[in-house]
């Protein structure tokens, strides 16, 4: 059965947090904006390749995917159940 990897979700969360920190830090030290751009780009690539509904390719945000880890979760686009693997 197709599923989304739990590790990819964790990586996505990590990138989002790092992006938030570097954006905040960039207001004090501007070179951090460069890292923020790298984290944002990495996140977008990860999101496009891994954090999509395995059935229809529909976009799901991180909040919903975190919820899907612990609960039965259905894609809001195609209605198929989304499984999260470890
Ligand atoms: Zn779907």
PDB file of the backbone (N, CA, C, O) and the ligand in Angstrom, with CONECT records:
HET     ZN  A 101       1
ATOM      1  N   UNK A   1       0.839  -1.208   0.000  1.00  0.00           N
ATOM      2  CA  UNK A   1       0.000   0.000   0.000  1.00  0.00           C
ATOM      3  C   UNK A   1       0.870   1.253   0.000  1.00  0.00           C
ATOM      4  O   UNK A   1       1.893   1.316   0.682  1.00  0.00           O
ATOM      5  N   UNK A   2       0.456   2.219  -0.756  1.00  0.00           N
ATOM      6  CA  UNK A   2       1.219   3.466  -0.819  1.00  0.00           C
ATOM      7  C   UNK A   2       1.093   4.243   0.489  1.00  0.00           C
ATOM      8  O   UNK A   2       0.051   4.214   1.142  1.00  0.00           O
ATOM      9  N   UNK A   3       2.145   4.921   0.852  1.00  0.00           N
ATOM     10  CA  UNK A   3       2.104   5.704   2.083  1.00  0.00           C
ATOM     11  C   UNK A   3       3.119   6.838   2.021  1.00  0.00           C
ATOM     12  O   UNK A   3       3.997   6.874   1.159  1.00  0.00           O
ATOM     13  N   UNK A   4       2.967   7.761   2.967  1.00  0.00           N
ATOM     14  CA  UNK A   4       3.933   8.847   3.107  1.00  0.00           C
ATOM     15  C   UNK A   4       4.878   8.458   4.242  1.00  0.00           C
ATOM     16  O   UNK A   4       4.435   7.918   5.256  1.00  0.00           O
ATOM     17  N   UNK A   5       6.169   8.725   4.084  1.00  0.00           N
ATOM     18  CA  UNK A   5       7.138   8.359   5.110  1.00  0.00           C
ATOM     19  C   UNK A   5       7.085   9.326   6.300  1.00  0.00           C
ATOM     20  O   UNK A   5       7.127  10.544   6.126  1.00  0.00           O
ATOM     21  N   UNK A   6       6.993   8.764   7.506  1.00  0.00           N
ATOM     22  CA  UNK A   6       7.012   9.581   8.723  1.00  0.00           C
ATOM     23  C   UNK A   6       8.308  10.371   8.853  1.00  0.00           C
ATOM     24  O   UNK A   6       8.315  11.479   9.389  1.00  0.00           O
ATOM     25  N   UNK A   7       9.403   9.800   8.361  1.00  0.00           N
ATOM     26  CA  UNK A   7      10.704  10.489   8.414  1.00  0.00           C
ATOM     27  C   UNK A   7      10.681  11.751   7.559  1.00  0.00           C
ATOM     28  O   UNK A   7      11.238  12.783   7.935  1.00  0.00           O
ATOM     29  N   UNK A   8      10.029  11.654   6.404  1.00  0.00           N
ATOM     30  CA  UNK A   8       9.939  12.829   5.529  1.00  0.00           C
ATOM     31  C   UNK A   8       9.122  13.939   6.179  1.00  0.00           C
ATOM     32  O   UNK A   8       9.422  15.121   6.013  1.00  0.00           O
ATOM     33  N   UNK A   9       8.082  13.548   6.924  1.00  0.00           N
ATOM     34  CA  UNK A   9       7.280  14.545   7.635  1.00  0.00           C
ATOM     35  C   UNK A   9       8.132  15.229   8.701  1.00  0.00           C
ATOM     36  O   UNK A   9       8.109  16.452   8.836  1.00  0.00           O
ATOM     37  N   UNK A  10       8.892  14.419   9.464  1.00  0.00           N
ATOM     38  CA  UNK A  10       9.777  14.992  10.486  1.00  0.00           C
ATOM     39  C   UNK A  10      10.808  15.929   9.871  1.00  0.00           C
ATOM     40  O   UNK A  10      11.105  16.993  10.416  1.00  0.00           O
ATOM     41  N   UNK A  11      11.348  15.518   8.730  1.00  0.00           N
ATOM     42  CA  UNK A  11      12.324  16.368   8.042  1.00  0.00           C
ATOM     43  C   UNK A  11      11.676  17.680   7.607  1.00  0.00           C
ATOM     44  O   UNK A  11      12.276  18.749   7.724  1.00  0.00           O
ATOM     45  N   UNK A  12      10.449  17.586   7.108  1.00  0.00           N
ATOM     46  CA  UNK A  12       9.715  18.780   6.700  1.00  0.00           C
ATOM     47  C   UNK A  12       9.504  19.744   7.863  1.00  0.00           C
ATOM     48  O   UNK A  12       9.653  20.957   7.714  1.00  0.00           O
ATOM     49  N   UNK A  13       9.154  19.186   9.025  1.00  0.00           N
ATOM     50  CA  UNK A  13       8.948  20.012  10.223  1.00  0.00           C
ATOM     51  C   UNK A  13      10.264  20.676  10.626  1.00  0.00           C
ATOM     52  O   UNK A  13      10.297  21.861  10.958  1.00  0.00           O
ATOM     53  N   UNK A  14      11.352  19.893  10.592  1.00  0.00           N
ATOM     54  CA  UNK A  14      12.676  20.424  10.943  1.00  0.00           C
ATOM     55  C   UNK A  14      13.052  21.587  10.028  1.00  0.00           C
ATOM     56  O   UNK A  14      13.521  22.626  10.493  1.00  0.00           O
ATOM     57  N   UNK A  15      12.843  21.405   8.732  1.00  0.00           N
ATOM     58  CA  UNK A  15      13.175  22.470   7.776  1.00  0.00           C
ATOM     59  C   UNK A  15      12.321  23.716   8.020  1.00  0.00           C
ATOM     60  O   UNK A  15      12.810  24.842   7.927  1.00  0.00           O
ATOM     61  N   UNK A  16      11.040  23.500   8.335  1.00  0.00           N
ATOM     62  CA  UNK A  16      10.150  24.638   8.595  1.00  0.00           C
ATOM     63  C   UNK A  16      10.593  25.404   9.842  1.00  0.00           C
ATOM     64  O   UNK A  16      10.561  26.635   9.865  1.00  0.00           O
ATOM     65  N   UNK A  17      11.012  24.661  10.887  1.00  0.00           N
ATOM     66  CA  UNK A  17      11.482  25.301  12.119  1.00  0.00           C
ATOM     67  C   UNK A  17      12.781  26.067  11.858  1.00  0.00           C
ATOM     68  O   UNK A  17      12.934  27.210  12.289  1.00  0.00           O
ATOM     69  N   UNK A  18      13.712  25.424  11.149  1.00  0.00           N
ATOM     70  CA  UNK A  18      14.989  26.079  10.837  1.00  0.00           C
ATOM     71  C   UNK A  18      14.758  27.340  10.003  1.00  0.00           C
ATOM     72  O   UNK A  18      15.419  28.360  10.196  1.00  0.00           O
ATOM     73  N   UNK A  19      13.800  27.247   9.068  1.00  0.00           N
ATOM     74  CA  UNK A  19      13.468  28.411   8.257  1.00  0.00           C
ATOM     75  C   UNK A  19      12.967  29.555   9.142  1.00  0.00           C
ATOM     76  O   UNK A  19      13.363  30.706   8.964  1.00  0.00           O
ATOM     77  N   UNK A  20      12.091  29.225  10.098  1.00  0.00           N
ATOM     78  CA  UNK A  20      11.567  30.244  11.011  1.00  0.00           C
ATOM     79  C   UNK A  20      12.672  30.898  11.829  1.00  0.00           C
ATOM     80  O   UNK A  20      12.688  32.115  12.012  1.00  0.00           O
ATOM     81  N   UNK A  21      13.600  30.068  12.321  1.00  0.00           N
ATOM     82  CA  UNK A  21      14.700  30.588  13.153  1.00  0.00           C
ATOM     83  C   UNK A  21      15.614  31.498  12.329  1.00  0.00           C
ATOM     84  O   UNK A  21      15.992  32.579  12.781  1.00  0.00           O
ATOM     85  N   UNK A  22      15.968  31.057  11.122  1.00  0.00           N
ATOM     86  CA  UNK A  22      16.903  31.849  10.308  1.00  0.00           C
ATOM     87  C   UNK A  22      16.245  33.136   9.799  1.00  0.00           C
ATOM     88  O   UNK A  22      16.916  34.158   9.656  1.00  0.00           O
ATOM     89  N   UNK A  23      14.942  33.093   9.525  1.00  0.00           N
ATOM     90  CA  UNK A  23      14.238  34.324   9.128  1.00  0.00           C
ATOM     91  C   UNK A  23      14.262  35.328  10.278  1.00  0.00           C
ATOM     92  O   UNK A  23      14.531  36.511  10.075  1.00  0.00           O
ATOM     93  N   UNK A  24      13.975  34.840  11.498  1.00  0.00           N
ATOM     94  CA  UNK A  24      13.998  35.722  12.672  1.00  0.00           C
ATOM     95  C   UNK A  24      15.412  36.252  12.901  1.00  0.00           C
ATOM     96  O   UNK A  24      15.605  37.439  13.164  1.00  0.00           O
ATOM     97  N   UNK A  25      16.401  35.356  12.799  1.00  0.00           N
ATOM     98  CA  UNK A  25      17.799  35.747  13.008  1.00  0.00           C
ATOM     99  C   UNK A  25      18.301  36.685  11.928  1.00  0.00           C
ATOM    100  O   UNK A  25      19.182  37.509  12.173  1.00  0.00           O
ATOM    101  N   UNK A  26      17.738  36.560  10.729  1.00  0.00           N
ATOM    102  CA  UNK A  26      18.163  37.384   9.604  1.00  0.00           C
ATOM    103  C   UNK A  26      17.893  38.861   9.816  1.00  0.00           C
ATOM    104  O   UNK A  26      18.535  39.711   9.199  1.00  0.00           O
ATOM    105  N   UNK A  27      16.941  39.169  10.689  1.00  0.00           N
ATOM    106  CA  UNK A  27      16.656  40.573  11.007  1.00  0.00           C
ATOM    107  C   UNK A  27      17.829  41.198  11.777  1.00  0.00           C
ATOM    108  O   UNK A  27      18.025  42.413  11.750  1.00  0.00           O
ATOM    109  N   UNK A  28      18.596  40.356  12.457  1.00  0.00           N
ATOM    110  CA  UNK A  28      19.749  40.839  13.221  1.00  0.00           C
ATOM    111  C   UNK A  28      21.031  40.696  12.400  1.00  0.00           C
ATOM    112  O   UNK A  28      21.826  41.629  12.283  1.00  0.00           O
ATOM    113  N   UNK A  29      21.204  39.509  11.840  1.00  0.00           N
ATOM    114  CA  UNK A  29      22.372  39.249  10.987  1.00  0.00           C
ATOM    115  C   UNK A  29      21.867  38.814   9.614  1.00  0.00           C
ATOM    116  O   UNK A  29      21.394  37.688   9.456  1.00  0.00           O
ATOM    117  N   UNK A  30      21.963  39.697   8.621  1.00  0.00           N
ATOM    118  CA  UNK A  30      21.339  39.429   7.325  1.00  0.00           C
ATOM    119  C   UNK A  30      21.838  38.177   6.604  1.00  0.00           C
ATOM    120  O   UNK A  30      21.076  37.585   5.839  1.00  0.00           O
ATOM    121  N   UNK A  31      23.107  37.742   6.818  1.00  0.00           N
ATOM    122  CA  UNK A  31      23.520  36.525   6.067  1.00  0.00           C
ATOM    123  C   UNK A  31      22.652  35.310   6.365  1.00  0.00           C
ATOM    124  O   UNK A  31      22.613  34.361   5.583  1.00  0.00           O
ATOM    125  N   UNK A  32      21.952  35.342   7.505  1.00  0.00           N
ATOM    126  CA  UNK A  32      21.067  34.221   7.833  1.00  0.00           C
ATOM    127  C   UNK A  32      19.917  34.089   6.833  1.00  0.00           C
ATOM    128  O   UNK A  32      19.324  33.019   6.701  1.00  0.00           O
ATOM    129  N   UNK A  33      19.608  35.172   6.138  1.00  0.00           N
ATOM    130  CA  UNK A  33      18.567  35.087   5.112  1.00  0.00           C
ATOM    131  C   UNK A  33      18.960  34.103   4.011  1.00  0.00           C
ATOM    132  O   UNK A  33      18.104  33.457   3.407  1.00  0.00           O
ATOM    133  N   UNK A  34      20.281  33.997   3.756  1.00  0.00           N
ATOM    134  CA  UNK A  34      20.770  33.047   2.745  1.00  0.00           C
ATOM    135  C   UNK A  34      20.412  31.625   3.171  1.00  0.00           C
ATOM    136  O   UNK A  34      19.941  30.825   2.363  1.00  0.00           O
ATOM    137  N   UNK A  35      20.645  31.316   4.469  1.00  0.00           N
ATOM    138  CA  UNK A  35      20.297  29.986   4.979  1.00  0.00           C
ATOM    139  C   UNK A  35      18.785  29.781   4.959  1.00  0.00           C
ATOM    140  O   UNK A  35      18.303  28.693   4.646  1.00  0.00           O
ATOM    141  N   UNK A  36      18.055  30.819   5.290  1.00  0.00           N
ATOM    142  CA  UNK A  36      16.594  30.732   5.262  1.00  0.00           C
ATOM    143  C   UNK A  36      16.122  30.342   3.864  1.00  0.00           C
ATOM    144  O   UNK A  36      15.227  29.510   3.717  1.00  0.00           O
ATOM    145  N   UNK A  37      16.722  30.941   2.841  1.00  0.00           N
ATOM    146  CA  UNK A  37      16.351  30.634   1.455  1.00  0.00           C
ATOM    147  C   UNK A  37      16.668  29.179   1.131  1.00  0.00           C
ATOM    148  O   UNK A  37      15.893  28.509   0.447  1.00  0.00           O
ATOM    149  N   UNK A  38      17.816  28.683   1.624  1.00  0.00           N
ATOM    150  CA  UNK A  38      18.204  27.287   1.392  1.00  0.00           C
ATOM    151  C   UNK A  38      17.206  26.335   2.057  1.00  0.00           C
ATOM    152  O   UNK A  38      16.773  25.351   1.456  1.00  0.00           O
ATOM    153  N   UNK A  39      16.848  26.645   3.313  1.00  0.00           N
ATOM    154  CA  UNK A  39      15.886  25.792   4.021  1.00  0.00           C
ATOM    155  C   UNK A  39      14.528  25.812   3.335  1.00  0.00           C
ATOM    156  O   UNK A  39      13.871  24.779   3.207  1.00  0.00           O
ATOM    157  N   UNK A  40      14.119  26.984   2.899  1.00  0.00           N
ATOM    158  CA  UNK A  40      12.821  27.111   2.227  1.00  0.00           C
ATOM    159  C   UNK A  40      12.820  26.301   0.928  1.00  0.00           C
ATOM    160  O   UNK A  40      11.859  25.593   0.627  1.00  0.00           O
ATOM    161  N   UNK A  41      13.904  26.415   0.169  1.00  0.00           N
ATOM    162  CA  UNK A  41      14.013  25.689  -1.099  1.00  0.00           C
ATOM    163  C   UNK A  41      13.983  24.177  -0.853  1.00  0.00           C
ATOM    164  O   UNK A  41      13.290  23.439  -1.552  1.00  0.00           O
ATOM    165  N   UNK A  42      14.752  23.724   0.160  1.00  0.00           N
ATOM    166  CA  UNK A  42      14.788  22.293   0.512  1.00  0.00           C
ATOM    167  C   UNK A  42      13.399  21.801   0.874  1.00  0.00           C
ATOM    168  O   UNK A  42      12.980  20.712   0.484  1.00  0.00           O
ATOM    169  N   UNK A  43      12.686  22.645   1.642  1.00  0.00           N
ATOM    170  CA  UNK A  43      11.346  22.271   2.065  1.00  0.00           C
ATOM    171  C   UNK A  43      10.409  22.132   0.862  1.00  0.00           C
ATOM    172  O   UNK A  43       9.623  21.188   0.779  1.00  0.00           O
ATOM    173  N   UNK A  44      10.506  23.078  -0.060  1.00  0.00           N
ATOM    174  CA  UNK A  44       9.631  23.038  -1.240  1.00  0.00           C
ATOM    175  C   UNK A  44       9.891  21.778  -2.061  1.00  0.00           C
ATOM    176  O   UNK A  44       8.956  21.133  -2.537  1.00  0.00           O
ATOM    177  N   UNK A  45      11.178  21.432  -2.225  1.00  0.00           N
ATOM    178  CA  UNK A  45      11.528  20.222  -2.981  1.00  0.00           C
ATOM    179  C   UNK A  45      10.981  18.981  -2.278  1.00  0.00           C
ATOM    180  O   UNK A  45      10.381  18.113  -2.912  1.00  0.00           O
ATOM    181  N   UNK A  46      11.193  18.905  -0.963  1.00  0.00           N
ATOM    182  CA  UNK A  46      10.694  17.768  -0.168  1.00  0.00           C
ATOM    183  C   UNK A  46       9.169  17.673  -0.275  1.00  0.00           C
ATOM    184  O   UNK A  46       8.610  16.599  -0.495  1.00  0.00           O
ATOM    185  N   UNK A  47       8.523  18.809  -0.116  1.00  0.00           N
ATOM    186  CA  UNK A  47       7.069  18.870  -0.170  1.00  0.00           C
ATOM    187  C   UNK A  47       6.543  18.370  -1.518  1.00  0.00           C
ATOM    188  O   UNK A  47       5.585  17.600  -1.573  1.00  0.00           O
ATOM    189  N   UNK A  48       7.179  18.817  -2.598  1.00  0.00           N
ATOM    190  CA  UNK A  48       6.717  18.433  -3.932  1.00  0.00           C
ATOM    191  C   UNK A  48       6.923  16.957  -4.204  1.00  0.00           C
ATOM    192  O   UNK A  48       6.098  16.318  -4.857  1.00  0.00           O
ATOM    193  N   UNK A  49       8.041  16.408  -3.695  1.00  0.00           N
ATOM    194  CA  UNK A  49       8.375  15.029  -4.029  1.00  0.00           C
ATOM    195  C   UNK A  49       7.761  14.017  -3.085  1.00  0.00           C
ATOM    196  O   UNK A  49       7.395  12.919  -3.504  1.00  0.00           O
ATOM    197  N   UNK A  50       7.642  14.381  -1.784  1.00  0.00           N
ATOM    198  CA  UNK A  50       7.305  13.363  -0.790  1.00  0.00           C
ATOM    199  C   UNK A  50       6.022  13.629  -0.029  1.00  0.00           C
ATOM    200  O   UNK A  50       5.307  12.689   0.318  1.00  0.00           O
ATOM    201  N   UNK A  51       5.717  14.882   0.238  1.00  0.00           N
ATOM    202  CA  UNK A  51       4.612  15.169   1.166  1.00  0.00           C
ATOM    203  C   UNK A  51       3.308  15.445   0.424  1.00  0.00           C
ATOM    204  O   UNK A  51       2.624  16.439   0.670  1.00  0.00           O
ATOM    205  N   UNK A  52       2.989  14.531  -0.494  1.00  0.00           N
ATOM    206  CA  UNK A  52       1.749  14.645  -1.248  1.00  0.00           C
ATOM    207  C   UNK A  52       0.947  13.369  -1.063  1.00  0.00           C
ATOM    208  O   UNK A  52       1.485  12.317  -0.716  1.00  0.00           O
ATOM    209  N   UNK A  53      -0.354  13.487  -1.303  1.00  0.00           N
ATOM    210  CA  UNK A  53      -1.200  12.294  -1.253  1.00  0.00           C
ATOM    211  C   UNK A  53      -0.645  11.258  -2.231  1.00  0.00           C
ATOM    212  O   UNK A  53      -0.449  11.570  -3.406  1.00  0.00           O
ATOM    213  N   UNK A  54      -0.386  10.025  -1.765  1.00  0.00           N
ATOM    214  CA  UNK A  54       0.184   9.000  -2.652  1.00  0.00           C
ATOM    215  C   UNK A  54      -0.789   8.572  -3.752  1.00  0.00           C
ATOM    216  O   UNK A  54      -0.377   8.006  -4.765  1.00  0.00           O
ATOM    217  N   UNK A  55      -2.063   8.841  -3.553  1.00  0.00           N
ATOM    218  CA  UNK A  55      -3.062   8.397  -4.527  1.00  0.00           C
ATOM    219  C   UNK A  55      -3.295   9.402  -5.638  1.00  0.00           C
ATOM    220  O   UNK A  55      -3.313   9.041  -6.815  1.00  0.00           O
ATOM    221  N   UNK A  56      -3.475  10.669  -5.267  1.00  0.00           N
ATOM    222  CA  UNK A  56      -3.834  11.665  -6.273  1.00  0.00           C
ATOM    223  C   UNK A  56      -2.787  12.769  -6.406  1.00  0.00           C
ATOM    224  O   UNK A  56      -2.880  13.591  -7.318  1.00  0.00           O
ATOM    225  N   UNK A  57      -1.785  12.805  -5.511  1.00  0.00           N
ATOM    226  CA  UNK A  57      -0.760  13.847  -5.598  1.00  0.00           C
ATOM    227  C   UNK A  57      -1.218  15.177  -5.035  1.00  0.00           C
ATOM    228  O   UNK A  57      -0.557  16.197  -5.230  1.00  0.00           O
ATOM    229  N   UNK A  58      -2.361  15.175  -4.328  1.00  0.00           N
ATOM    230  CA  UNK A  58      -2.894  16.411  -3.769  1.00  0.00           C
ATOM    231  C   UNK A  58      -2.050  16.935  -2.626  1.00  0.00           C
ATOM    232  O   UNK A  58      -1.428  16.170  -1.889  1.00  0.00           O
ATOM    233  N   UNK A  59      -2.036  18.243  -2.490  1.00  0.00           N
ATOM    234  CA  UNK A  59      -1.245  18.884  -1.437  1.00  0.00           C
ATOM    235  C   UNK A  59      -1.897  18.709  -0.071  1.00  0.00           C
ATOM    236  O   UNK A  59      -3.105  18.889   0.086  1.00  0.00           O
ATOM    237  N   UNK A  60      -1.076  18.353   0.913  1.00  0.00           N
ATOM    238  CA  UNK A  60      -1.526  18.307   2.307  1.00  0.00           C
ATOM    239  C   UNK A  60      -0.532  19.114   3.126  1.00  0.00           C
ATOM    240  O   UNK A  60       0.676  18.948   2.958  1.00  0.00           O
ATOM    241  N   UNK A  61      -1.014  19.987   4.013  1.00  0.00           N
ATOM    242  CA  UNK A  61      -0.043  20.749   4.797  1.00  0.00           C
ATOM    243  C   UNK A  61       0.472  19.941   5.989  1.00  0.00           C
ATOM    244  O   UNK A  61      -0.088  18.905   6.348  1.00  0.00           O
ATOM    245  N   UNK A  62       1.552  20.442   6.591  1.00  0.00           N
ATOM    246  CA  UNK A  62       2.244  19.694   7.638  1.00  0.00           C
ATOM    247  C   UNK A  62       1.358  19.408   8.842  1.00  0.00           C
ATOM    248  O   UNK A  62       1.443  18.333   9.436  1.00  0.00           O
ATOM    249  N   UNK A  63       0.509  20.362   9.205  1.00  0.00           N
ATOM    250  CA  UNK A  63      -0.389  20.158  10.342  1.00  0.00           C
ATOM    251  C   UNK A  63      -1.255  18.925  10.126  1.00  0.00           C
ATOM    252  O   UNK A  63      -1.437  18.104  11.024  1.00  0.00           O
ATOM    253  N   UNK A  64      -1.779  18.819   8.924  1.00  0.00           N
ATOM    254  CA  UNK A  64      -2.668  17.704   8.616  1.00  0.00           C
ATOM    255  C   UNK A  64      -1.894  16.389   8.572  1.00  0.00           C
ATOM    256  O   UNK A  64      -2.405  15.349   8.988  1.00  0.00           O
ATOM    257  N   UNK A  65      -0.658  16.438   8.068  1.00  0.00           N
ATOM    258  CA  UNK A  65       0.146  15.214   8.012  1.00  0.00           C
ATOM    259  C   UNK A  65       0.551  14.747   9.412  1.00  0.00           C
ATOM    260  O   UNK A  65       0.622  13.547   9.675  1.00  0.00           O
ATOM    261  N   UNK A  66       0.816  15.707  10.312  1.00  0.00           N
ATOM    262  CA  UNK A  66       1.134  15.339  11.693  1.00  0.00           C
ATOM    263  C   UNK A  66      -0.083  14.683  12.347  1.00  0.00           C
ATOM    264  O   UNK A  66       0.039  13.716  13.099  1.00  0.00           O
ATOM    265  N   UNK A  67      -1.244  15.228  12.045  1.00  0.00           N
ATOM    266  CA  UNK A  67      -2.488  14.639  12.542  1.00  0.00           C
ATOM    267  C   UNK A  67      -2.642  13.218  11.997  1.00  0.00           C
ATOM    268  O   UNK A  67      -3.062  12.313  12.717  1.00  0.00           O
ATOM    269  N   UNK A  68      -2.304  13.031  10.738  1.00  0.00           N
ATOM    270  CA  UNK A  68      -2.457  11.728  10.089  1.00  0.00           C
ATOM    271  C   UNK A  68      -1.581  10.653  10.723  1.00  0.00           C
ATOM    272  O   UNK A  68      -1.886   9.464  10.634  1.00  0.00           O
ATOM    273  N   UNK A  69      -0.484  11.079  11.369  1.00  0.00           N
ATOM    274  CA  UNK A  69       0.394  10.106  12.025  1.00  0.00           C
ATOM    275  C   UNK A  69      -0.321   9.357  13.134  1.00  0.00           C
ATOM    276  O   UNK A  69      -0.086   8.169  13.356  1.00  0.00           O
ATOM    277  N   UNK A  70      -1.191  10.065  13.821  1.00  0.00           N
ATOM    278  CA  UNK A  70      -1.818   9.476  15.011  1.00  0.00           C
ATOM    279  C   UNK A  70      -3.271   9.063  14.779  1.00  0.00           C
ATOM    280  O   UNK A  70      -3.833   8.305  15.570  1.00  0.00           O
ATOM    281  N   UNK A  71      -3.870   9.546  13.722  1.00  0.00           N
ATOM    282  CA  UNK A  71      -5.299   9.329  13.491  1.00  0.00           C
ATOM    283  C   UNK A  71      -5.549   8.753  12.100  1.00  0.00           C
ATOM    284  O   UNK A  71      -4.691   8.806  11.219  1.00  0.00           O
ATOM    285  N   UNK A  72      -6.740   8.205  11.931  1.00  0.00           N
ATOM    286  CA  UNK A  72      -7.170   7.814  10.592  1.00  0.00           C
ATOM    287  C   UNK A  72      -7.441   9.091   9.813  1.00  0.00           C
ATOM    288  O   UNK A  72      -8.171   9.972  10.269  1.00  0.00           O
ATOM    289  N   UNK A  73      -6.847   9.177   8.645  1.00  0.00           N
ATOM    290  CA  UNK A  73      -6.884  10.437   7.906  1.00  0.00           C
ATOM    291  C   UNK A  73      -7.194  10.171   6.439  1.00  0.00           C
ATOM    292  O   UNK A  73      -6.624   9.270   5.823  1.00  0.00           O
ATOM    293  N   UNK A  74      -8.103  10.966   5.892  1.00  0.00           N
ATOM    294  CA  UNK A  74      -8.476  10.801   4.495  1.00  0.00           C
ATOM    295  C   UNK A  74      -8.102  12.049   3.703  1.00  0.00           C
ATOM    296  O   UNK A  74      -8.280  13.176   4.163  1.00  0.00           O
ATOM    297  N   UNK A  75      -7.585  11.820   2.510  1.00  0.00           N
ATOM    298  CA  UNK A  75      -7.196  12.925   1.629  1.00  0.00           C
ATOM    299  C   UNK A  75      -8.409  13.808   1.342  1.00  0.00           C
ATOM    300  O   UNK A  75      -9.495  13.306   1.053  1.00  0.00           O
ATOM    301  N   UNK A  76      -8.217  15.121   1.422  1.00  0.00           N
ATOM    302  CA  UNK A  76      -9.351  16.012   1.179  1.00  0.00           C
ATOM    303  C   UNK A  76      -9.611  16.194  -0.311  1.00  0.00           C
ATOM    304  O   UNK A  76     -10.616  16.791  -0.697  1.00  0.00           O
ATOM    305  N   UNK A  77      -8.707  15.679  -1.154  1.00  0.00           N
ATOM    306  CA  UNK A  77      -8.883  15.812  -2.600  1.00  0.00           C
ATOM    307  C   UNK A  77      -9.588  14.593  -3.194  1.00  0.00           C
ATOM    308  O   UNK A  77     -10.570  14.718  -3.926  1.00  0.00           O
ATOM    309  N   UNK A  78      -9.057  13.397  -2.858  1.00  0.00           N
ATOM    310  CA  UNK A  78      -9.601  12.189  -3.496  1.00  0.00           C
ATOM    311  C   UNK A  78     -10.364  11.301  -2.519  1.00  0.00           C
ATOM    312  O   UNK A  78     -11.049  10.367  -2.936  1.00  0.00           O
ATOM    313  N   UNK A  79     -10.250  11.589  -1.196  1.00  0.00           N
ATOM    314  CA  UNK A  79     -11.000  10.810  -0.214  1.00  0.00           C
ATOM    315  C   UNK A  79     -10.358   9.496   0.182  1.00  0.00           C
ATOM    316  O   UNK A  79     -10.874   8.791   1.049  1.00  0.00           O
ATOM    317  N   UNK A  80      -9.216   9.152  -0.452  1.00  0.00           N
ATOM    318  CA  UNK A  80      -8.523   7.916  -0.084  1.00  0.00           C
ATOM    319  C   UNK A  80      -7.837   8.087   1.260  1.00  0.00           C
ATOM    320  O   UNK A  80      -7.400   9.180   1.619  1.00  0.00           O
ATOM    321  N   UNK A  81      -7.752   6.977   2.003  1.00  0.00           N
ATOM    322  CA  UNK A  81      -7.045   7.042   3.274  1.00  0.00           C
ATOM    323  C   UNK A  81      -5.543   7.220   3.011  1.00  0.00           C
ATOM    324  O   UNK A  81      -4.979   6.587   2.119  1.00  0.00           O
ATOM    325  N   UNK A  82      -4.911   8.093   3.804  1.00  0.00           N
ATOM    326  CA  UNK A  82      -3.465   8.302   3.691  1.00  0.00           C
ATOM    327  C   UNK A  82      -2.792   7.574   4.842  1.00  0.00           C
ATOM    328  O   UNK A  82      -3.091   7.839   6.006  1.00  0.00           O
ATOM    329  N   UNK A  83      -1.890   6.663   4.527  1.00  0.00           N
ATOM    330  CA  UNK A  83      -1.131   5.927   5.533  1.00  0.00           C
ATOM    331  C   UNK A  83       0.222   6.577   5.719  1.00  0.00           C
ATOM    332  O   UNK A  83       0.864   6.985   4.751  1.00  0.00           O
ATOM    333  N   UNK A  84       0.656   6.675   6.971  1.00  0.00           N
ATOM    334  CA  UNK A  84       1.983   7.199   7.275  1.00  0.00           C
ATOM    335  C   UNK A  84       2.840   6.037   7.746  1.00  0.00           C
ATOM    336  O   UNK A  84       2.517   5.396   8.746  1.00  0.00           O
ATOM    337  N   UNK A  85       3.914   5.759   7.047  1.00  0.00           N
ATOM    338  CA  UNK A  85       4.820   4.699   7.466  1.00  0.00           C
ATOM    339  C   UNK A  85       5.913   5.260   8.364  1.00  0.00           C
ATOM    340  O   UNK A  85       6.149   6.468   8.379  1.00  0.00           O
ATOM    341  N   UNK A  86       6.583   4.385   9.114  1.00  0.00           N
ATOM    342  CA  UNK A  86       7.667   4.854   9.995  1.00  0.00           C
ATOM    343  C   UNK A  86       8.917   5.115   9.190  1.00  0.00           C
ATOM    344  O   UNK A  86       9.939   5.515   9.748  1.00  0.00           O
TER     345      UNK A  86
HETATM  346 ZN    ZN A 101      -5.641  12.188  -2.568  1.00  0.00          ZN
END
